Amino acid sequence: MGRSVQVDATIHSYAEGCVQRRVIAEVGALVGRCAPGKDLVLQALPVPSRDGGVPLAVTASGSASKKTGKGSKPGSTLAGSLQLDEELVLEYACLLERLLPGGLDVVGFYLLCPAAAFAAAAAPLTALAAHAGRELSGRLSSLLLLHIDSVSGELSLRDGGPGAGTAALRPCELKLAKLLDQMVLLQSRYEVSMQLPVTSGRQELAAAFQAAADGAAAGAQGALGLVDGRLATEGWQLADVPAAADDGSAASTGPIAVELLLQPSSSLAMCTAGGGKAGSGLLRGRAEGGAVGQVSIQGCLDCRACLHRREAAAAAVEAVRLDVRRSLQARMDALLDAAEQQQEAAAAEAEEQQGRPHGGAAAAPLPPPPAHPLFAAAGDSSAPLLVSLPRRAFVAAAAAGGLPYCDYLFEGESTQAVLGRLQLLLPMPGLATAAVECLEQAVGRQAPSLSPSAALPLRAGSGSRGVGALPCSALVVGAGAVAVLALAVGYFSLGGQ
């Protein structure tokens, strides 16, 4: 037996429940943690249906006549018995990983189906794992494939890595354990201040966003850190923190404070919209030449990570650094997509008004919707326009199966919007009435007297372990960009019926 993987016992209970309900076929994503010497699978989350179709079905023959959804392309027929909507599965996995804190990833997929159907589908499943490995930002070298026998409920795990080949998937050693009770939550602050050019082209603007995300992440790369006020090293574990020594899970205890020790901002390399040191050469020179204005994007990020209590403290710092990149990229993805949608809505409204008849009883044309701040800056290139990043909100871990999921709020949205979107992706009844925690403030609403460290009032209650006193880490980066993935649109396309 090769790779050894620990699987949370709740997944086995879920499999038994599926057998009792006589579920024939189901596909979903596996959430867990892959670290050197520690592979953990914590949750199995089914892919929601879309347009009345299902992402996985067992077919009586090898035909692809059964469609996966109204108006959607037929899925790939697996060995004449399984029909999988690979596009929907990958879309769900990409959306799901953006809801996770640092340290956790989409580590693979599970398929609930007859054993013979799973065994016959080795080649297509290997291709699915390889495709997902390229699409997901975690860039894991090997994704897992968990089979749940729809007849017996038996679990078997396979390694879908590049070396698995197309003929068979490598078996893994599966060990059931109570893992969720051993996970601990960590929290840090990270301040960003970015000057970005507004360009007339979508591609150039995306390149500018990508360089900003790369520059911000580069500032945290290699940084040392303090965990609960103590220098994080490989020589001690998170369990050595007094508050984490009682086997308290992330669902029942507060976060452990982490502080990143960054270089002074003046020594950080600046980046340009067209590429440069942080931009990886994306569209070099094109964004600068097409700039029609500037915006200043600022915020103090609530960064979190979730790790096993028996991991080294140094791993906690690395997980927080990774969360900086993931969280910033998710926010800027959403911000850029919202800008484009609002600009398109304004253009459509203006076109509609031009087509209306004038005179007579016709109503006066309505003014077009206001342009998004990113595009409003195009009219005034003399001074950057201040734009707040979408704020991060976390749902109580106890309501989400023991893990702290998050989403991002735009100005004017309430925490109910977070719960509504999460319920589309996470099949957890407790989310309907779950508590939502949003500790970030919009930059435009901060009182002038507040210092950067006070801009994010972390709650310092009985379970906060002193996080409220944690100062922000300042970082100033140049222009940059993010590959566009529409969060809100993706939510509703997955949940639409």
N, C-alpha and C positions, 0 to 999 in steps of 0.2 A: 504494500500500500504506500502511495506517495504522500501527497500533501495532507496534512492533518488540519481539520477545520472544526471549530466548536460552533454548534448551532443552539440557539436559545430554545429551551424546552417549550415555550409557547408556540413555536412553529409546529412541533409535533402534535400539540393539542389542536391546533388549527387544522392540521391534516386529518386527524380523527374526526373532527366536526364535519369536514367536507365529505368524508366517506358516509357518515350518518345521514347527511342531507342528500346523498347520492349525486354529488356534483361530478359530471363526466369529464369536463375539460375546463382548465383555467390556466392563465399565464399571468405572471406578475414579476415585480422587481424585488431583489434581495438587498436590504439595507444592512450594512455592517461596517467592520473596520479591518483593513488589511495592513498589517505592520510586520516588520521582521520578526519572525518567530511567533506571530500571533494573528491568526485568521479567525475572525468572529463574524457570524451571521446572526443579526439581532431581530430583524423583522422581515416578513414576507407580505408584500402589498400587491393585491391584484390590480391589473390594468383595467381602468373603467371602460365600459362599452361606449361606442360612439354611433350616433344616428341609428340606434336600434340594432346594430351589428355587434358581434363579439370578436375580441382579438384572437381567440383560439377556439377551434372547433374540431371535433372528431368526425371524419367523413367515412362513409361506407365504402368509397372507392377512391381512386386516385384522381378523380375529376376535380376541377377547380370551379365547378358550377355554383357552389354556395358562396355568396358574396359576404364580405366582412362588414359592410355597412352601406347605407343608402348613398349612392353617388361616389363611393370610394372604389379604388382599384381592388380587384381580387387579390387576396394574399397569396403567399407562396405555399403550395401544397407540399407537405412534408411526407415523403415516402408513401404517398397514397393514402394516408390515414389521418394526418394532422394538417390543419389549414391555419396558418399563422399570419396575422396582419403585422408584419415586421415593422412597417413604418410607424404604426400606432404604438407598438411596444417601445421603440426607440424614442419616440416623442415623449412618452410618459416618463421614461428613465431620465431624459435630459431635464424635464421639468422638476422631477422629484429631487434630483441632486441639488438643485438650487434652493430647496427648502431646508437643507441639512446644515448643521453646524460643522465647523472644522473637525477633522478626525474621522468623520463618517462619510461613506460613499455608497453609491450603488455598486455593489460588489458582484452582481450577477443576476440571474433570472431563475424563476422556478416554473415548472410545468406540471400541472396535475392532469394526468391522462393514463390510459392503460399502459402497462409495462412494455408490451410489444410495440406500441406506437412510438414510445420514446426511444426504444432501442433502434428502431428502423430510421430514426430521424437524426442520426449522429452528424452527418455532413452539413445539413442546413442549420442545425443548432450551433455547430462550430463556427459557421459563417456569421450567424447572429451575434455570437460572443465577440468575434473579431471586429465586426462593424461597430458594435457598441463600445468596444475599447477605444476606437478611434474617435467616436462622437463625444463620449463623456469627458469632462474636464479632469477627472481624477487620474486619467492616463494609467490605469492599472495594467500591469503586464499580463495578467491572466484573470479572466472572469469565471465565476462559478456557475454551474448549471445544476439545480436541485430538481430531482424527479420525485413527485409525490404520486404513488400508485393510487389511482382512483378506485381500485377494488379493495386493497388491503390497508391503505394509508401508510405503507412503508416508505421511508425516506432513503434516498441514495443520492450521493453527491458526485459530480464530475468536474474535472478541470477543463475549461474551454479555452486554454491558452494556445498560443501559436503552435506549440509542439504537439498538440493533441491530434493533429492530422484530420483527414476527412473520413476515415474509416471507423474510428472509435474515439470516445472521450475517455481521458485518463480517470480512473476511479480515485476518490479521495477518502481518507479516513474521517468518518463523521462521528463526533462526540457530542451528545446532548448535555447541556449544562444550563444552570440559571445564570444567564449573563447580564440581563438588564439590571439586576440588583447590584451588579459590580461596576456599573458605569458611573463616572463622576463628571460633573459639568464644570467647565472653566470659563472665565469671562475676562475680557480686556477691552480697552478703549484705543481707538486709533483715529487720529484727526487727519483729514485730507483737505487740501486746498489746491484746486487745479484751474489753470487758465486754458481754455479750449477755444480754438477758432471755429466759427460757424461757417460752413462752406455751402455752396449752392448745390453740390452733388451729394447724393446719399452715400456713395461708395467712399468719397473723400471724408465725409463726416464720420463714417464708421471707422475709418483708419485713424482719425484723430482720437476717437474714443479708445481704440485699442491701445494706442501709445500711452494714453493716460493711465489705463489699468495696468499696463506693463510697468510703467514708471513707479506707480504706487507700490506694486508688489515687490519691485526691485529694492525699494527702500527698506523693506522688512526682511529681505532675504539675508540669511546669515546672522541676524540679530540675536544676541543673548537675551535672556529674560529672567525675571523673578517670578517664582510661584509661591504664593502665600508669603511674600517678602523674603524668600530664600533663593539664592542663585540656583537655577535649574541645571542639573548635570545628569549624566547617566548613572551616577553613583547612588541615587536615592529614588524611591518610588512615590507616586501620588498617595499611596496608602500611608506614607509617613506623615502626611499632613494630618494634624489632629482631627479636624472635622471630617476627614474622609476615612478615618480608621475604623469606623463602626459599620462598615458595609452598607453605608447609606447610598441609595440609588439616586440618579439624576432626577427622578420623579419626586423624591421626598426631601431632598436637601438643596441648599442654596449653592451658588457657584463658588469656586475657588478663584481668587484673584490672580491674574497674570499680568505682568507689566513687561512690555518689550523695551529693551535698552537699545535705542536707535542712535545712529550717528547724527550730529547736528545737521539741520536741513541745508545749511549752506554748502555742505560737502557732497550733497547728493547730485548725481548727474541729471541735468535737465534733458528733456526730450522734445522733439518737434512733431508737428502733426504729420509730416511726411515720412517719418521713420526715425532715424538717428539711433542713439544708443539703446533707448528703451522701446523704440517702435519697430525694431526688427526689420527695418527697411520697407515697411508697408507703404506703397504708393509714394515713394520718396519724391518730395518737392511738389507734389500735385496739390496737397491740401493747403500749403502756404500760399501758393499762387492763386487758389480759388477762394480764399477767405474773404467773407463779406462782413464779418463782425466777430466779436468775442463774448464769451460768457465765462463767469467765474463760478465754479461748482465747489461748494464747501460742505463739510459735515464732520461730525464726530461719530465714528462707527462703533456700534455695539457688537463686538466680535466675541464669538463663543466657540467652544470646542467640547467634544464628548469623547472620553477615553476610558479604558479599563483601569481600575484603581491599582492594578499591579504593574502598570507601565512606568517607565522612567520619567522623571520630571522633565527632562529635556524633550521628550516626545510631546509634552503639552505645549511647549513653546513652538515647536514645529507645526503642530495642529492649528494654533492660533494664527501663525504666519500664513498658512494655507487658507484659513478662513478670511483673512484680509482680502486676498485675491478673489475668492469665490463671492464674497458679499459685495465687494465693490463692482465686480463684473455684472452680477445680477442686477444691481441698482442701475448701472449705466445702460445695460440692455433695455431695461424697462423704460428708462428716461428717453433714450433715443427712439424707441418704438412709439412711445406716446407722442413725441414731437412729430414724427412722421404721420401718425394717424390724425393728429389735430391739424396739421398742415393740409393733408388730403381732404379732411372734412371742410376746411375753409375754402379750398379750391372748388370742391363740389358744390358748396352753397353759392359761391359766386357765379359759377356756371349756370346753376339753376335760376338765379335771379336774372341773368342776362336773357334767358329764354322766356321770361314771363312777359305777358302783354302789358303795354303801358297805356295809361289813359283810361277813361270810362270808369267802371266800378272796380277795376283791379286794385288790389291793396298795394300800398307802398312797399318796395323791396326791403327786406330785413337786412341789417348789417351782418356781414359774415362773422363766423366765430372768431374769437381772438386767436392770434397765432401763438403757438407754444413759445415760452421764453427763449428756447434755443434759436428759434427762427425770428423772433421779435428783435433780437440783437442785430439782425442784418440791416436794420434801418439806422443804426447808430453805432458806427465802428469806433467812435472816439473813446468810449468807456465801456468796460465789460459789464454785462448784466449779471447780477447775482442770482444763482439758481440753487435751490436746495435739493440734495439727493433724496430719493424716496427713503422713508424711514423704515427701519427694520422692527418687526413685531414678532414676538415669540409666543407660542401657545403653551399652556402648562403641560409639562411632560406627562403628568399623570393622566391627562385626557387623550394623549397621543400614543398610548401603548408604552410609555416609559422613555420616550426620546423627545428632545426639544426641537420641534419643527418651527419654521419661521415663514414669514411672507413680508411683502414690502408695501407700505402705504404711501399714496400720493396725497398732496394737499387736498383737504376736504373729505377724505375718506375716513370712515370710522373703523374701529376694530371689528365690527360686524362684517365688514368687507373681507377681512382676513379669514374669519371663520367660514364665510361662504365659499371662498376659493379653496380653502384647505379641505372642506367637506367634499368638494368635487374630486379631489385626488386621494384622500385618505379615508378608507372605510372604517371610521371609528365613531360610534354613536356619541361618545363623550364630547366630541368637538362642538356639538350644537350649543352647549352651555359652558364651554371651557373659558377659563380666565385667559386674557390676552395681556401681555406685558410689552409696552412700547416705551423704552427709556430715552429714545432719541428725540431731539427737538428740531423743528425746522429752523434753519439759520436765520431766516427773516423774522422769526418770532422771539429770538433771544433778547433778553434785556441787555442794554448797553453795559451795565455794570458787571455782567457775568464774565468770568474768565473762561478760557477754553476748557479748563478742567472741570468747571461747574456747568458747562453746557449740556453734559449728559448726567443727570442726577440719578445715579445708580442707587437703587433702594438698599439701605443698610439695615435690614431687619435681623431677626434671630438667625436666619439661615444664610445671610449674605457673606459671612466670613471676611468682613472688612472691605468688600469690593467698593463701597461707597467712597472710600478715601483714595482710590486708585487714580493717579493723574493720567491725563491724555498724553499720547505720544504725538508730537507735531511732525507733519511731513508736508513739504511743498514740492509739487511735481509740475512738469510742463504739460504740453498738450498730448493727447492720446486717445485710444479707442477700444471698443469691444465688439466682437462678432455678434450680430443681431439675432436674438431669439426672443419672440414675443411672449412674455409671461402671461399676461392677462388673456390674450387671444388664445393661447394654448390651453389655459384652464377651461375656457368655455367650449372650445372645440372638442375637448375630451369629454366634457360632461354633457354636451348637447344630445338631445334625444330626437 
